[in-house]
Amino acid sequence: MPYPPRPQLRPLPEFRGTASPRPDPAVQARVETFIVEQYEAGRSLRQLAELTDRSFSAVRNILTRRQVHRRTSGAAVLRESDR
């Protein structure tokens, strides 16, 4: 039985259409703050890219610029006591 498709998130209204080669600095600051806060709250890079109307690599670059420690990819490793 195949897995159901992953739901696609729509960009939030305040970020829709704001990605450009030279974004407004105020908007870019709000986007970066949102990305850092939501990533630290547990959202994935892919979810953040969809919500902010940015590419996956743009989100990754923002986290790198802001020196946010990134989680490893994949599911969390279960400890022996959790199995």
All heavy atoms as an XYZ file, in Angstrom:
671
protein
N       0.841     -1.175      0.000
C       0.000      0.000      0.000
C       0.891      1.244      0.000
O       1.710      1.426      0.897
C      -0.876     -0.024      1.252
C      -1.736      1.178      1.401
S      -2.830      0.906      2.810
C      -3.686      2.399      2.762
N       0.744      2.123     -0.991
C       1.603      3.300     -1.057
C       1.224      4.339      0.003
O       0.086      4.399      0.468
C       1.350      3.847     -2.459
C       0.005      3.344     -2.816
C      -0.151      2.014     -2.116
N       2.214      5.138      0.365
C       1.972      6.219      1.312
C       1.160      7.321      0.629
O       1.307      7.557     -0.574
C       3.285      6.825      1.794
C       4.040      5.951      2.752
C       5.213      5.328      2.363
C       3.589      5.761      4.041
C       5.917      4.537      3.237
C       4.285      4.967      4.932
C       5.447      4.361      4.526
O       6.137      3.577      5.405
N       0.330      8.031      1.382
C      -0.387      9.160      0.780
C       0.600     10.289      0.490
O       1.642     10.393      1.144
C      -1.390      9.569      1.862
C      -0.820      9.060      3.125
C      -0.028      7.824      2.770
N       0.282     11.147     -0.479
C       1.202     12.236     -0.795
C       1.305     13.225      0.364
O       0.373     13.390      1.151
C       0.571     12.896     -2.025
C      -0.855     12.505     -1.975
C      -0.909     11.168     -1.295
N       2.458     13.859      0.459
C       2.676     14.865      1.482
C       1.863     16.108      1.131
O       1.896     16.576     -0.003
C       4.165     15.204      1.546
C       4.541     16.182      2.636
C       6.021     16.501      2.593
N       6.445     17.168      1.385
C       6.249     18.461      1.136
N       5.625     19.222      1.984
N       6.674     18.976      0.011
N       1.128     16.675      2.094
C       0.343     17.870      1.775
C       1.252     19.058      1.478
O       2.294     19.228      2.126
C      -0.481     18.114      3.044
C       0.216     17.395      4.124
C       0.959     16.262      3.484
N       0.881     19.835      0.493
C       1.634     21.040      0.140
C       1.094     22.205      0.957
O      -0.111     22.415      1.030
C       1.468     21.344     -1.355
C       2.051     20.286     -2.255
C       3.565     20.302     -2.242
O       4.177     21.349     -2.181
N       4.157     19.128     -2.269
N       1.982     22.968      1.567
C       1.577     24.145      2.326
C       1.532     25.346      1.396
O       2.333     25.464      0.471
C       2.563     24.403      3.465
C       2.705     23.278      4.493
C       3.805     23.618      5.482
C       1.391     23.055      5.211
N       0.609     26.238      1.644
C       0.529     27.468      0.853
C       1.314     28.561      1.562
O       1.347     28.597      2.782
C      -0.918     27.906      0.697
C      -1.743     26.928     -0.097
C      -3.141     27.499     -0.345
N      -3.991     26.516     -0.969
C      -4.050     26.323     -2.280
N      -3.316     27.039     -3.077
N      -4.852     25.415     -2.780
N       1.924     29.473      0.795
C       2.660     30.564      1.441
C       1.720     31.404      2.316
O       0.559     31.626      1.967
C       3.175     31.397      0.271
C       3.152     30.496     -0.905
C       2.033     29.532     -0.662
N       2.245     31.847      3.443
C       1.459     32.730      4.301
C       1.242     34.051      3.573
O       2.108     34.507      2.821
C       2.205     32.960      5.619
C       2.411     31.711      6.471
C       3.300     32.032      7.667
C       1.077     31.152      6.940
N       0.075     34.694      3.768
C      -0.229     35.927      3.029
C       0.835     37.011      3.164
O       1.127     37.712      2.197
C      -1.561     36.390      3.630
C      -2.158     35.167      4.234
C      -1.017     34.287      4.642
N       1.444     37.147      4.344
C       2.431     38.216      4.528
C       3.744     37.955      3.794
O       4.537     38.878      3.611
C       2.702     38.472      6.007
C       3.306     37.294      6.749
C       2.261     36.460      7.478
O       1.108     36.362      7.030
O       2.629     35.889      8.516
N       3.960     36.721      3.327
C       5.190     36.399      2.609
C       4.959     36.068      1.137
O       5.913     35.939      0.381
C       5.908     35.221      3.284
C       6.242     35.463      4.721
C       5.920     34.532      5.685
C       6.872     36.625      5.122
C       6.232     34.741      7.014
C       7.182     36.857      6.451
C       6.864     35.913      7.395
N       3.723     35.920      0.727
C       3.421     35.525     -0.651
C       3.917     36.592     -1.628
O       3.598     37.771     -1.504
C       1.921     35.335     -0.822
C       1.541     34.772     -2.192
C       0.065     34.508     -2.322
N      -0.367     33.552     -1.299
C      -1.381     33.769     -0.473
N      -2.070     34.883     -0.551
N      -1.719     32.867      0.418
N       4.732     36.182     -2.583
C       5.203     37.075     -3.635
C       6.284     38.044     -3.196
O       6.583     38.990     -3.921
N       6.897     37.839     -2.038
C       7.910     38.787     -1.571
C       9.324     38.375     -1.935
O      10.262     39.138     -1.694
C       7.829     38.968     -0.036
O       8.044     37.701      0.596
C       6.501     39.549      0.387
N       9.510     37.186     -2.475
C      10.856     36.755     -2.870
C      11.237     37.450     -4.172
O      10.494     37.425     -5.148
C      10.884     35.245     -3.049
N      12.363     38.113     -4.147
C      12.861     38.791     -5.342
C      14.380     38.897     -5.220
O      14.933     38.714     -4.132
C      12.238     40.181     -5.475
O      12.691     41.037     -4.448
N      15.052     39.226     -6.325
C      16.511     39.355     -6.249
C      16.957     40.431     -5.246
O      17.990     40.310     -4.629
C      16.921     39.733     -7.663
C      15.807     39.254     -8.516
C      14.573     39.362     -7.688
N      16.163     41.485     -5.087
C      16.474     42.558     -4.139
C      15.254     42.814     -3.254
O      14.509     43.767     -3.471
C      16.864     43.820     -4.867
C      18.150     43.647     -5.634
C      18.553     44.916     -6.321
N      19.734     44.637     -7.093
C      20.832     45.357     -7.009
N      20.870     46.383     -6.215
N      21.877     45.047     -7.727
N      15.059     41.940     -2.251
C      13.868     42.092     -1.416
C      13.946     43.329     -0.518
O      15.030     43.829     -0.212
C      13.860     40.808     -0.579
C      15.290     40.399     -0.529
C      15.889     40.835     -1.831
N      12.782     43.811     -0.120
C      12.690     44.917      0.824
C      13.372     44.471      2.120
O      13.044     43.411      2.654
C      11.215     45.244      1.060
C      11.009     46.334      2.088
O      11.927     47.157      2.272
O       9.933     46.353      2.706
N      14.321     45.249      2.645
C      15.040     44.828      3.865
C      14.120     44.553      5.059
O      14.388     43.636      5.842
C      15.975     46.002      4.150
C      16.142     46.694      2.841
C      14.849     46.494      2.115
N      13.046     45.309      5.215
C      12.129     45.082      6.338
C      11.415     43.743      6.187
O      11.268     42.996      7.161
C      11.118     46.219      6.432
N      10.980     43.433      4.980
C      10.306     42.157      4.725
C      11.294     41.007      4.913
O      10.968     39.994      5.539
C       9.692     42.118      3.311
C       9.162     40.738      2.971
C       8.603     43.161      3.179
N      12.507     41.173      4.410
C      13.510     40.118      4.541
C      13.834     39.851      6.011
O      13.988     38.707      6.418
C      14.783     40.488      3.766
C      15.806     39.383      3.722
C      15.333     38.141      2.992
O      14.426     38.182      2.161
N      15.946     37.020      3.296
N      13.899     40.893      6.811
C      14.161     40.716      8.246
C      13.027     39.936      8.915
O      13.276     39.054      9.749
C      14.345     42.072      8.921
N      11.764     40.238      8.527
C      10.619     39.500      9.085
C      10.659     38.038      8.661
O      10.363     37.140      9.459
C       9.298     40.138      8.646
C       8.969     41.390      9.387
C       7.510     41.824      9.296
N       6.762     41.404      8.139
C       6.543     42.145      7.053
N       7.037     43.353      6.950
N       5.830     41.674      6.060
N      11.002     37.789      7.401
C      11.093     36.416      6.892
C      12.163     35.647      7.664
O      11.925     34.521      8.114
C      11.405     36.405      5.373
C      11.800     35.017      4.907
C      10.226     36.913      4.576
N      13.325     36.248      7.831
C      14.417     35.571      8.521
C      14.069     35.286      9.975
O      14.342     34.197     10.479
C      15.698     36.391      8.412
C      16.247     36.397      6.995
C      17.586     37.082      6.867
O      18.251     37.318      7.909
O      17.994     37.368      5.731
N      13.451     36.238     10.649
C      13.040     36.034     12.033
C      12.028     34.898     12.129
O      12.122     34.029     12.996
C      12.454     37.331     12.623
O      13.455     38.348     12.565
C      12.000     37.141     14.055
N      11.053     34.891     11.214
C      10.039     33.836     11.185
C      10.692     32.479     10.978
O      10.383     31.507     11.673
C       9.019     34.122     10.074
C       7.999     33.046      9.896
C       6.888     32.988     10.722
C       8.134     32.088      8.904
C       5.933     31.984     10.566
C       7.195     31.090      8.737
C       6.086     31.039      9.584
N      11.627     32.396     10.024
C      12.282     31.124      9.714
C      13.054     30.606     10.921
O      12.935     29.435     11.287
C      13.197     31.272      8.474
C      12.319     31.376      7.215
C      14.181     30.116      8.363
C      13.076     31.702      5.951
N      13.821     31.458     11.573
C      14.610     31.027     12.729
C      13.690     30.558     13.861
O      13.895     29.492     14.437
C      15.547     32.152     13.209
C      16.188     31.807     14.542
C      16.615     32.430     12.157
N      12.660     31.338     14.165
C      11.749     30.980     15.255
C      11.026     29.663     14.972
O      10.929     28.796     15.843
C      10.722     32.085     15.485
C      11.298     33.331     16.112
C      10.301     34.479     16.162
O       9.179     34.343     15.610
O      10.652     35.512     16.746
N      10.516     29.515     13.763
C       9.749     28.321     13.427
C      10.636     27.088     13.304
O      10.225     25.983     13.644
C       8.953     28.541     12.141
C       7.841     29.540     12.293
C       6.806     29.061     13.288
O       6.252     27.982     13.163
N       6.561     29.871     14.301
N      11.872     27.255     12.814
C      12.790     26.119     12.739
C      13.119     25.631     14.138
O      13.119     24.427     14.405
C      14.062     26.497     11.984
C      14.990     25.326     11.805
C      14.725     24.363     10.842
C      16.103     25.164     12.607
C      15.553     23.262     10.683
C      16.935     24.069     12.460
C      16.661     23.119     11.491
O      17.473     22.030     11.350
N      13.387     26.559     15.030
C      13.697     26.181     16.412
C      12.479     25.572     17.110
O      12.630     24.803     18.053
C      14.248     27.377     17.176
C      15.652     27.738     16.697
C      16.225     28.975     17.340
O      15.469     29.743     17.983
O      17.443     29.181     17.200
N      11.272     25.891     16.633
C      10.056     25.305     17.194
C       9.779     23.916     16.624
O       8.886     23.221     17.100
C       8.865     26.220     16.931
N      10.530     23.501     15.574
C      10.383     22.148     15.067
C       9.952     22.000     13.624
O       9.865     20.889     13.116
N       9.668     23.091     12.920
C       9.284     22.966     11.502
C      10.485     22.561     10.656
O      11.623     22.870     10.978
C       8.728     24.285     10.981
C       7.346     24.587     11.489
C       6.654     25.501     10.502
N       5.381     25.947     10.996
C       4.231     25.417     10.632
N       4.197     24.433      9.778
N       3.106     25.893     11.107
N      10.210     21.898      9.547
C      11.277     21.458      8.650
C      11.649     22.564      7.672
O      10.899     23.527      7.475
C      10.820     20.226      7.861
O       9.831     20.591      6.919
N      12.809     22.415      7.038
C      13.230     23.390      6.035
C      12.230     23.436      4.883
O      11.904     24.508      4.376
C      14.618     23.036      5.498
C      15.809     23.638      6.227
C      15.955     23.106      7.621
C      17.066     23.438      5.433
N      11.729     22.271      4.484
C      10.771     22.227      3.378
C       9.477     22.969      3.733
O       8.939     23.727      2.929
C      10.467     20.780      3.003
C       9.669     20.647      1.732
C       9.695     19.250      1.183
N      11.009     18.633      1.108
C      11.923     18.892      0.166
N      11.661     19.765     -0.775
N      13.078     18.268      0.156
N       8.979     22.760      4.941
C       7.772     23.468      5.374
C       8.007     24.975      5.386
O       7.163     25.749      4.928
C       7.360     23.017      6.774
C       6.817     21.623      6.847
C       6.609     21.172      8.277
O       7.322     21.582      9.194
N       5.621     20.312      8.478
N       9.155     25.392      5.899
C       9.461     26.823      5.957
C       9.593     27.429      4.564
O       9.159     28.556      4.332
C      10.729     27.053      6.772
C      10.577     26.756      8.260
C      11.924     26.741      8.945
C       9.641     27.749      8.908
N      10.171     26.669      3.642
C      10.290     27.153      2.266
C       8.900     27.379      1.667
O       8.652     28.409      1.021
C      11.081     26.155      1.427
N       7.997     26.445      1.898
C       6.643     26.583      1.356
C       5.891     27.738      2.015
O       5.197     28.502      1.344
C       5.873     25.279      1.535
C       6.403     24.151      0.666
C       5.764     22.814      0.961
O       4.913     22.723      1.865
O       6.132     21.833      0.285
N       6.020     27.882      3.326
C       5.283     28.928      4.042
C       5.781     30.340      3.733
O       5.015     31.300      3.799
C       5.359     28.691      5.557
C       4.570     27.495      6.074
C       4.881     27.266      7.547
C       3.078     27.723      5.881
N       7.076     30.472      3.412
C       7.637     31.801      3.164
C       7.809     32.111      1.677
O       8.313     33.185      1.338
C       8.995     31.960      3.860
O       9.892     30.953      3.386
C       8.852     31.872      5.370
N       7.395     31.196      0.819
C       7.511     31.384     -0.630
C       8.972     31.547     -1.055
O       9.303     32.350     -1.911
C       6.683     32.593     -1.076
C       6.266     32.518     -2.539
O       6.346     31.409     -3.106
O       5.863     33.547     -3.101
N       9.857     30.777     -0.389
C      11.274     30.773     -0.692
C      11.675     29.374     -1.117
O      10.949     28.419     -0.919
C      12.116     31.167      0.537
C      11.832     32.523      1.159
C      12.137     33.635      0.183
N      12.145     34.963      0.753
C      11.066     35.726      0.898
N       9.878     35.274      0.598
N      11.183     36.960      1.349
N      12.865     29.250     -1.659
C      13.367     27.921     -2.022
C      13.960     27.245     -0.789
O      14.283     27.893      0.213
C      14.444     28.042     -3.100
O      15.598     28.667     -2.566
N      14.111     25.933     -0.895
C      14.717     25.150      0.175
C      16.102     25.695      0.497
O      16.469     25.879      1.659
C      14.784     23.684     -0.266
C      15.377     22.757      0.740
C      14.587     22.163      1.701
C      16.734     22.462      0.717
C      15.122     21.287      2.643
C      17.279     21.595      1.636
C      16.472     21.005      2.607
N      16.894     25.967     -0.551
C      18.261     26.443     -0.324
C      18.280     27.853      0.257
O      19.181     28.178      1.043
C      19.090     26.368     -1.605
O      18.520     27.157     -2.607
N      17.307     28.686     -0.075
C      17.252     30.029      0.517
C      17.015     29.936      2.019
O      17.644     30.661      2.801
C      16.152     30.851     -0.145
N      16.140     29.031      2.429
C      15.878     28.828      3.860
C      17.135     28.296      4.540
O      17.531     28.780      5.607
C      14.683     27.876      4.078
C      14.543     27.490      5.535
C      13.406     28.516      3.573
N      17.784     27.335      3.925
C      19.017     26.773      4.486
C      20.092     27.855      4.620
O      20.781     27.940      5.643
C      19.510     25.631      3.603
C      20.675     24.874      4.200
C      21.206     23.806      3.261
N      21.669     24.435      2.037
C      21.358     24.021      0.816
N      20.600     22.977      0.624
N      21.821     24.648     -0.238
N      20.212     28.733      3.624
C      21.207     29.803      3.672
C      20.896     30.816      4.776
O      21.807     31.334      5.419
C      21.295     30.514      2.320
C      21.907     29.633      1.254
O      22.610     28.670      1.554
N      21.620     29.940      0.000
N      19.621     31.105      4.992
C      19.236     32.020      6.071
C      19.646     31.438      7.411
O      20.211     32.137      8.267
C      17.725     32.317      6.019
C      17.413     33.217      4.830
C      17.236     32.939      7.321
C      15.934     33.370      4.519
N      19.379     30.150      7.619
C      19.764     29.512      8.882
C      21.280     29.508      9.061
O      21.778     29.714     10.173
C      19.208     28.089      8.942
C      17.687     27.984      9.024
C      17.251     26.530      8.946
C      17.158     28.643     10.280
N      22.015     29.309      7.983
C      23.471     29.336      8.054
C      23.967     30.738      8.395
O      24.833     30.894      9.260
C      24.085     28.865      6.718
O      23.639     27.528      6.457
C      25.603     28.896      6.752
N      23.407     31.757      7.732
C      23.797     33.147      8.011
C      23.517     33.536      9.450
O      24.292     34.255     10.067
C      23.032     34.095      7.078
C      23.871     34.718      6.028
C      23.235     35.882      5.324
N      21.802     35.924      5.220
C      21.076     35.412      4.241
N      21.658     34.774      3.256
N      19.765     35.523      4.225
N      22.409     33.064      9.978
C      22.014     33.369     11.359
C      22.688     32.438     12.366
O      22.427     32.510     13.549
C      20.497     33.274     11.511
C      19.708     34.330     10.761
C      19.833     35.665     11.486
N      18.923     36.652     10.959
C      17.786     37.007     11.533
N      17.400     36.437     12.660
N      17.029     37.927     10.994
N      23.541     31.546     11.893
C      24.304     30.609     12.720
C      23.405     29.734     13.605
O      23.680     29.505     14.775
C      25.326     31.355     13.568
C      26.330     32.097     12.718
C      27.325     32.881     13.534
O      27.127     33.138     14.712
N      28.415     33.275     12.892
N      22.322     29.242     12.997
C      21.404     28.341     13.685
C      21.903     26.914     13.489
O      22.164     26.496     12.360
C      19.964     28.484     13.137
C      19.038     27.452     13.753
C      19.450     29.888     13.363
N      22.054     26.179     14.571
C      22.486     24.786     14.497
C      21.358     23.975     13.871
O      20.238     23.961     14.374
C      22.817     24.246     15.886
C      23.166     22.800     15.887
N      24.174     22.276     15.117
C      22.624     21.752     16.546
C      24.245     20.982     15.312
N      23.315     20.624     16.178
N      21.665     23.299     12.741
C      20.632     22.549     12.043
C      20.570     21.112     12.531
O      21.579     20.514     12.883
C      20.893     22.594     10.539
C      20.723     24.019     10.018
C      20.283     24.105      8.592
N      20.763     23.082      7.719
C      21.843     23.218      6.954
N      22.567     24.291      6.977
N      22.194     22.241      6.159
N      19.361     20.584     12.535
C      19.138     19.190     12.912
C      19.628     18.291     11.786
O      19.697     18.693     10.634
C      17.635     18.941     13.139
C      17.044     19.792     14.232
C      15.578     19.470     14.447
N      14.723     19.774     13.309
C      14.086     20.934     13.148
N      14.204     21.889     14.025
N      13.324     21.125     12.099
N      19.911     17.027     12.119
C      20.283     16.075     11.089
C      19.030     15.684     10.304
O      17.910     15.833     10.790
C      20.916     14.812     11.700
O      19.982     14.236     12.604
C      22.200     15.150     12.439
N      19.218     15.177      9.111
C      18.066     14.790      8.297
C      17.544     13.436      8.752
O      18.264     12.638      9.354
C      18.445     14.735      6.820
O      19.433     13.773      6.619
N      16.296     13.177      8.456
C      15.698     11.891      8.798
C      15.012     11.914     10.150
O      15.001     12.915     10.852
N      14.451     10.793     10.492
C      13.725     10.667     11.752
C      14.694     10.626     12.929
O      15.857     10.266     12.782
C      12.875      9.397     11.741
N      14.179     10.982     14.082
C      14.990     10.952     15.293
C      15.372      9.520     15.627
O      14.597      8.583     15.427
C      14.210     11.571     16.454
N      16.569      9.342     16.115
C      17.053      8.018     16.490
C      16.427      7.614     17.819
O      16.439      8.390     18.777
C      18.586      8.018     16.605
C      19.102      6.669     17.058
C      19.214      8.420     15.296
N      15.865      6.420     17.861
C      15.259      5.930     19.100
C      16.344      5.373     20.013
O      17.233      4.645     19.584
C      14.242      4.821     18.787
C      12.981      5.238     18.062
C      12.136      4.007     17.778
C      12.205      6.230     18.878
N      16.225      5.706     21.293
C      17.130      5.124     22.277
C      16.677      3.686     22.537
O      15.531      3.312     22.281
C      17.065      5.921     23.576
C      17.601      7.335     23.396
C      17.483      8.056     24.695
N      16.062      8.004     25.119
C      15.458      8.913     25.836
N      16.109      9.955     26.240
N      14.194      8.792     26.170
N      17.568      2.885     23.053
C      17.271      1.485     23.327
C      16.070      1.348     24.266
O      15.230      0.467     24.100
C      18.504      0.800     23.950
C      18.390     -0.705     24.013
C      18.325     -1.353     22.632
O      18.975     -0.864     21.703
O      17.597     -2.353     22.497
N      15.935      2.253     25.243
C      14.816      2.177     26.197
C      13.470      2.530     25.561
O      12.430      2.180     26.084
C      15.090      3.100     27.391
O      15.188      4.435     26.943
N      13.491      3.243     24.403
C      12.237      3.634     23.735
C      11.723      2.566     22.772
O      10.619      2.658     22.292
C      12.454      4.931     22.960
C      12.683      6.117     23.872
O      12.321      6.019     25.060
O      13.241      7.118     23.397
N      12.528      1.571     22.476
C      12.140      0.583     21.466
C      11.179     -0.411     21.980
O      10.834     -0.833     22.877
C      13.364     -0.129     20.907
C      14.198      0.828     20.098
C      15.362      0.118     19.514
N      16.183      1.137     18.873
C      17.342      0.913     18.348
N      17.862     -0.271     18.372
N      18.023      1.867     17.796
